[in-house]
Amino acid sequence: MTIKLAPLVLPANVDREKFSDFGREVKDIHPGNCTADEFNEIEEALYKHDFLLFRDIDLSLEQQFALVKVSVRPQSRKYVHKTDEMGKGIVDAYANKIPRIPQIRLIGHGTVYDHEGIPEITLRHEHHESFQKTRVPIEDEHPKDGSPPATRFFRWHMDSALYESSPSKATALYAIQVPQGPAQTVRYDDGSGDELSVTLGTTAFASGKIMFDILPKELKSFAVRAWARYAPHPFEWMARARATSTGLGLENEGLEKPLDTLSSWDEDKVKVYPFVWKNPVTGSLHLQVHPCAISEIHNCRSDPGTLYSDGGHITDLRKVREIVYKMQRPGIAPNLVYPHPWENKDLVIFNNRGLIHTIVGFFRPDQVRVFHGCSLAGSDEPTGPSKEDILKWVV
């Protein structure tokens, strides 16, 4: 059987030409009951399109876990973040273990009762005020003139501990209860005037492939030679820092914890990854850098006249962040962001090594949102650009 794929219904903001290969809805098949051949087709489609949507399906915890576990190849059972790290960082605030299968996390907003062995729990959808240096004015967040509430992206990221464990290959998000409400307007608040209308409680996605494709040639040349060194225990390291108004990286306030005050760490467990990751099916290059966790840039030498041709290390954190922001910010322009309009019983599986994503917006205290999220540590490391890729793009 050949699985049936249909193009996503893209919102009006999206550049349809650039998103022609992005995302597909998978029809007439249940991902929890597919054959090995059908799963192979689903996996290939995931890497071709980076984002797969299954609509109106009932999905058990066991089916969701099995789906993500098989996608790791060879199979992994380890949650993408270590539990002891979560309690010291910024991830634990909203990801709650489900006792029967702790690799699946209960996320959302509001008080939930008798859910998968949990008698009662109050979930918290993170508000940008808790992480960013500035916030949208309260009067704009709760306007009295009938205009859409203003909000922001929270934190652009990929699912990875970025210390000891390898990044997840695929993440599965299953929507159980999606609250209804008016659209909200994301403000970038970076002087650009950029805004984006989104449905309540959307998850926003940006393509690493598009980010790389739209880079000017001198930054493509740098990207294929550059490596990101991530801080040890990066979520503990950044726990006190505050983010930019776009959610794309941190402000330079010196609030990161000194390395000698972090939990015990080993140099050989610190992650150093290429800026650009190669898609295993299409061969496309994706700009995949976690903008909050990066601490240094290592780059290779190149011919005189190219950007940073001498190679070496860039250790000035302000400069590191300026470079990464310059490379990634064009890729989250309003016409290059896909804000998924969630419906009850949506299952989304996305290529975590090809996209970055963020939660968006805010809910009223009485609104309830219930999701199951599953992301397992990878069984191997991302593949960087080949020698041929580097020769093609170095100028």
Secondary structure as UniProt FT lines:
FT   STRAND          4..7
FT   TURN            12..13
FT   TURN            16..21
FT   STRAND          24..27
FT   TURN            31..32
FT   HELIX           36..49
FT   STRAND          51..54
FT   HELIX           61..72
FT   HELIX           83..86
FT   TURN            87..88
FT   TURN            92..94
FT   STRAND          96..97
FT   TURN            99..100
FT   TURN            102..103
FT   STRAND          104..115
FT   TURN            116..117
FT   STRAND          118..123
FT   HELIX           128..130
FT   HELIX           138..141
FT   STRAND          150..151
FT   STRAND          170..177
FT   STRAND          184..187
FT   STRAND          195..198
FT   TURN            200..201
FT   STRAND          203..207
FT   HELIX           208..213
FT   HELIX           217..223
FT   TURN            224..225
FT   STRAND          226..230
FT   HELIX           234..237
FT   TURN            238..240
FT   TURN            245..246
FT   HELIX           259..261
FT   HELIX           267..269
FT   STRAND          272..274
FT   STRAND          276..278
FT   TURN            280..282
FT   STRAND          285..287
FT   TURN            291..293
FT   STRAND          294..299
FT   TURN            304..305
FT   TURN            307..310
FT   STRAND          312..314
FT   HELIX           317..328
FT   HELIX           329..332
FT   HELIX           334..336
FT   STRAND          337..340
FT   TURN            344..345
FT   STRAND          347..351
FT   TURN            352..354
FT   STRAND          355..360
FT   TURN            365..366
FT   STRAND          369..376
FT   HELIX           387..393
//
